[in-house]
């Protein structure tokens, strides 16, 4: 694995759940038009990874407005969760409008402490939430609990770069994390252990490598 993992200090303080809800309540109406466009390729690649993976029961963490939902294979039975009720309202409208019968539930829930049973899912895919949750390590632990042994855990997210113009911009944006609703200065080591990274497949995503697709066995 050729990724370089820097020693940047990273997020200055954990995200606050209420701040996240407030940020995404503000953004719900315009989210699809800006972030949806920028993240389209990475989101589609995450769904493609899910569709290639054996197993029917899929959990999408950070389902948001449901941009990924129309692209899951018909054989996948999808449950989506999100912390933002405003985002979920739009996701439910998308499901109804698209007749997406394979979407079984859309729930407002904290991904760090879900109510799901141990081993309930074959696959969990976390869409752009790693740099949002207050405790990213708790998120990984919870996904490892609710995905069956031998299942797959997939993350697609922005991870901070160590050098160059983009790294400078990330550091400059870091003080605005609460208003943005995510940490621009978020590194691999702030969520993954050395053991996680040793067994991970990491793929840079367009545009400009802003996002990474991280695939983990459970």
Rosetta blueprint (number, residue, H / E / L):
1 X L
2 X L
3 X L
4 X L
5 X L
6 X L
7 X L
8 X L
9 X L
10 X L
11 X L
12 X L
13 X L
14 X L
15 X L
16 X L
17 X H
18 X H
19 X H
20 X H
21 X H
22 X H
23 X H
24 X H
25 X H
26 X H
27 X H
28 X L
29 X L
30 X L
31 X H
32 X H
33 X H
34 X H
35 X H
36 X H
37 X H
38 X H
39 X L
40 X H
41 X H
42 X H
43 X H
44 X H
45 X H
46 X H
47 X H
48 X H
49 X H
50 X H
51 X H
52 X H
53 X L
54 X L
55 X L
56 X L
57 X E
58 X E
59 X E
60 X E
61 X E
62 X L
63 X L
64 X L
65 X L
66 X L
67 X L
68 X L
69 X H
70 X H
71 X H
72 X L
73 X L
74 X L
75 X L
76 X L
77 X E
78 X E
79 X E
80 X E
81 X E
82 X E
83 X L
84 X L
85 X H
86 X H
87 X H
88 X H
89 X H
90 X H
91 X H
92 X H
93 X H
94 X H
95 X H
96 X H
97 X H
98 X H
99 X L
100 X L
101 X L
102 X L
103 X E
104 X E
105 X E
106 X E
107 X E
108 X E
109 X L
110 X L
111 X L
112 X L
113 X L
114 X L
115 X L
116 X L
117 X L
118 X L
119 X L
120 X L
121 X E
122 X E
123 X E
124 X E
125 X E
126 X E
127 X E
128 X L
129 X L
130 X L
131 X L
132 X L
133 X L
134 X L
135 X L
136 X H
137 X H
138 X H
139 X H
140 X H
141 X H
142 X H
143 X H
144 X H
145 X H
146 X H
147 X E
148 X E
149 X E
150 X E
151 X E
152 X E
153 X E
154 X E
155 X E
156 X E
157 X E
158 X E
159 X L
160 X L
161 X L
162 X L
163 X L
164 X H
165 X H
166 X H
167 X H
168 X H
169 X H
170 X H
171 X H
172 X H
173 X H
174 X H
175 X H
176 X H
177 X H
178 X H
179 X H
180 X H
181 X L
182 X L
183 X L
184 X L
185 X L
186 X L
187 X L
188 X H
189 X H
190 X H
191 X L
192 X L
193 X L
194 X H
195 X H
196 X H
197 X H
198 X H
199 X L
200 X L
201 X E
202 X E
203 X E
204 X E
205 X E
206 X L
207 X L
208 X L
209 X L
210 X L
211 X E
212 X E
213 X E
214 X E
215 X E
216 X E
217 X E
218 X L
